[in-house]
Amino acid sequence: MVDGAGSSIDVHEANGRGSLASATIGTSVRIVGIVLDSSVAAWLAAVGLQEGEEVTVLRRAALGGPLHIRTSSGGEFAIARELAAHLDVIVVRGANA
């Protein structure tokens, strides 16, 4: 479920993981896997997105646009939804927590 009621993340694997791209507004998630080329993963780590990092989805742009997120260290930026789809996450706190 992307932005609907109920679950705060679209679980696509049996172990309860989803992608950052499917997390709803207000949900805090922990990055548990990055499925990208090592150079792209290194760039993401340089801006604070790496395994173990907790992020919160603040806004979702319309029509498949970028996600506005905040890292646990306080950094805020937009990430392309296509890129966010390659970040495996687990829910830390739901949108209604």
C-alpha positions in Angstrom: 0.0 0.0 0.0 1.6 3.3 -1.0 -0.5 6.1 0.5 -3.6 4.4 1.6 -5.0 3.5 5.0 -3.8 0.5 6.9 -0.2 -0.6 6.4 2.5 2.1 6.3 4.7 0.2 3.8 4.1 -2.1 0.8 5.7 -5.4 2.0 6.9 -7.2 -1.0 9.0 -10.0 0.5 8.2 -12.7 3.1 10.6 -11.2 5.6 8.7 -7.9 5.9 10.9 -5.6 3.9 9.7 -3.0 1.5 11.3 -0.3 -0.5 11.8 3.3 0.6 9.7 4.3 -2.5 6.7 2.5 -1.0 6.9 4.1 2.5 4.0 6.4 3.3 4.2 10.0 4.6 5.2 10.2 8.2 6.7 6.7 8.3 10.2 6.2 9.8 12.1 3.3 8.2 15.6 1.8 8.6 17.6 1.1 5.5 18.5 -2.6 5.6 19.8 -3.1 2.0 20.9 -1.2 -1.0 20.6 -2.8 -4.4 22.6 -0.5 -6.6 25.9 -0.2 -8.3 28.7 0.4 -5.8 29.5 3.9 -7.1 25.9 5.0 -6.6 25.7 3.3 -3.2 28.9 5.2 -2.2 27.3 8.5 -3.3 24.2 7.7 -1.3 26.4 6.9 1.8 28.2 10.3 1.3 24.8 12.1 1.7 23.8 9.9 4.7 21.8 7.1 3.1 23.4 3.8 4.0 22.5 0.6 5.7 21.4 1.2 9.3 20.3 4.8 8.7 16.8 5.7 9.8 14.9 8.1 7.5 11.4 9.6 7.7 9.3 10.3 4.6 8.1 13.9 4.9 6.3 14.4 1.5 5.7 12.5 -1.7 5.6 14.5 -5.0 2.6 13.9 -7.3 2.8 11.8 -10.4 5.7 9.6 -9.3 8.0 12.5 -8.4 10.7 12.5 -5.7 10.3 11.7 -2.0 11.2 14.4 0.5 13.0 12.6 3.4 14.8 13.5 6.6 17.7 11.4 7.9 18.2 10.6 11.6 21.0 13.1 11.7 18.6 15.9 10.6 19.5 16.2 6.9 16.6 16.8 4.5 16.5 16.3 0.8 14.6 14.9 -2.1 15.4 11.5 -3.6 14.1 10.2 -6.9 11.4 7.6 -6.5 13.3 5.4 -9.0 16.4 5.5 -6.8 14.4 5.0 -3.6 12.9 1.8 -5.1 16.4 0.3 -4.7 16.6 0.9 -1.0 15.2 -2.0 1.1 13.8 -0.8 4.4 11.9 -2.0 7.5 9.4 0.1 9.4 10.7 1.6 12.6 7.6 3.8 13.4 4.4 4.0 11.4 2.8 7.2 10.3 0.3 7.1 13.1 2.8 6.3 15.9 
